[in-house]
Structure formats: structure tokens, C-alpha cells
Amino acid sequence: MKIGYIVGSFAQDSINRKLAQVIVDQAPEHAELVEIDITVLPLYDRHMDDDFPQVLREFKDQVAAVDGLLLVSPEHNQSFPAPVKNAIDVLTRPPKEGQLAGLKLGIAGASPGRYGSINGQSQLRQFLPPLGVKLMGTPLLAVHVTGETFSDDGTADEQTTTRAMAYIEAFTEFVADHG
């Protein structure tokens, strides 16, 4: 089983990149996790539809090649960041060539905010299903990050590691069951 994951933060030392790595490290042996980079995507606009840029086609091909997709996103101003929305927009374009219909998707995230990334995740959960995504409902993985959550080497505390393991195990089962 091949699972793609997108990190919604461009910062190399982001807590969401660290969370994604913990998820990768806890993945079951039958799941291969591969990062799909969104930092290379130009800002989408509808004028691209007539001559869809190769970098956007390559991104869509990477998503098409996975059995499921994890979105590991920070929360900015109680919402998800613009690069995440841009990546989703690219996956729906050009018209009639979208990649979202039937895509098995999971959402996770970390934030120093009191509720983790739950507000941003809630907004994603509102608009993704009408686009045809098969969205995993539970368990949720919205990590409230403190100074104790991640060590300098990127490993996570026991609670976060345990939650990440339960999450990726549930997601691989979800992908297998909805294949």
C-alpha cells in the first residue's frame, strides 16, 4: 500500500513536518509513505487551465499514484494555510481532470494552539467531501504542541507517538476498506 503525505508548512523545522515524520515512523510495515511536495507549486489561477503547467501535472500524477493521501497541516489564524488550499485547487483542475473524486484522505495536524489544529481540520472536513473525497472520520489527530512534544532530534513524546501510531494504523485500514 502506498500512502502519500503532504506537509502543509513550508518551514523545514515545522512541527507539522515533525508530526509527519512521527506518522511515517509509526506506519505499519505494509504501508510505504512518500512525501508529495507542495512547495514547488505556483499559485493556481484559472488561466492555467488552457496550458496546464507541467509542475502541476506532475503533482497530480504523484497523487494519482498513491492509494491514500494524508494531509498534515498547521493551523494559521484558526484556519488551514493557503498552500494547502492551493494544492487542493490544483487537484481539481483543469475542469473534468480532477484527482479528488474517490481519493481516500486523512487529515492530521499540530499547532501550539490550545486545540491543536482542530479548527483548520474542521474547515477542511466541510468542503472536501463535496469534492468527492473519501474522508476518514476518526480517529482525529490534532496535536497541541508544547515544549515537551518534540525532542531536538524530532522524536515525539510517548502520547503523541502512540496517537500517531493509532492514527496511521486506522488510516491504512480505512484505505484498504475503501479501495
N, C-alpha and C positions, 0 to 999 in steps of 0.2 A: 504494500500500500504506500502510495506516495502522497505526502501531505505538504502543500506549500504553505509558507507563512510570510506575512507582510508585517514589517515593523513600521508603525505609523509615525515614528520620530526619526528625524534626520541626524540627531546627535549620536555620535559614536559611543558615548558613555551613558546613553539614556537608560533610565530604569526599565523602560519597556523592551529595550534590546536585551537587558539582563534577564528580564522575565521570559522573553522568548528563548533565551539560551537555557534557562532552567527547564522550560517545557521540552525543548529538544533533548536535553539530558535525561529527562524522565520518560521519554517516549518508549512504548513497547518495542521489542525487537523487530516485529513485523512491519513497523512503520518507519519509512525514510522521510525525514523532514528536510525540506530545502527552502532556503530564503528566496523570495522573489522581491527584487529591489525596486522600490518606487522612487528612489532619489534621482533616477535618470529621466523621469517622465516630465515632459514640458507641460505647462498648464494647458489643459484642453480648452478648445473653443470650437464651435460648430463649423467654422470654415475649414477645419482639418478634415472633415468628412469626405470632401471631394478628392483629396490626395492624402489619405491617412498615413502619417509618418511611420517609417519603419520601426523606430524605437517603441512606438505604441503597439504595433503589430507583434513585435517580439514579446512584449509584456503580456499581451493577450494569449499568445501561444504558450507561454510559460504557465499561465493559469489554466489553460485548456489541457495541459499535460499532467495535471495533478488530480487525485481522487477527491481531495477536500482542501479547503483553504482556511487557514487561521489568520485572523486579523488581530494583531497585538498592538493596541493603540493607547496613547496617552489621552488625557483629557485636558483641553485648553478652554478656559473660560466656560466651564460646565458643558462643553460640547466636544466633539471629536475634531482633530485638526484638519486644515484644508488639504494637505497632501492625501489624506485618506479619502476625502470626498472626490478629489481629482482622480485617484486610482479607480474608484467605483464608477465615475463618469466615463472614463476611458473604456472600462469593461462593458459598457452599454452601447458603444459607438463603433463604427458608423451604424446608422439605422439598419435593423434586420441582421446585424452581425454581432450582437451582444454575446457575452460569455457568462452572464449571470443565471440564465434560466437553468434550473436544476443543480446549480453549484451548491455543494454541501459546505456550509460555512460555520465557523465558530468565532466568537469574539471574546477576547481577553484584554486586560489592561492593568496598568499600575499608575498610581498617582500619589503624591504626598497629601492630597486632599483627604479629608476625613472619610469619605465614602469610596475611596479608590477611584475607579473610572466609571462608576455606575451611571452617572448622568449621560456621558458620551455614549456608553453602550446602549442605554435606553433609546436614545435618538436613532442610533443605527438599527435597532430592533424595530423601530416604527417604519422606516422607509425601505429596508432591504427586502422583506417578504413580498411586497407588491411587484418587485423587480424579478421575481421568480426564484429567489434564493431559497434553498432548504436550510433553514437556520436552526442550529442546536439550541434548545431552550435552557436546559440545565445539565450539569451544574454551571453556575456562574463563576467566573474568575476575575474579580475586581479587587486588586490588591492595594490596600492602604500601606504606603511605604513610609517607614520610619528609618532612623539612623541604624537600626539593627537588622533591617530586612535583608540587605545585600552586604556581603563582606567585600573587601578590596579586590579579591580575585573573582568576583562576580557570582559566587555561590550564594544561595539564599538560606534564610533561617529554616528551621525544621517545619514550621507551619506552612510557609509559602511553598516549600519543596513538596510537601505532602499534598497540598491543594493542587499544585501544578501536575503532579502525577495522576491524581484522580481526574483532573480535567482532561488531560491528553488521552488517558485510557477511555474515558467516556466519549471523547470526540472520535477516536478511531472506531469504537463500536458504532457510533452514530453514522459514520461514513460507510462502514460495512453494511449496516442495516438498511441504508437508504441508497445503496448502489444500484 
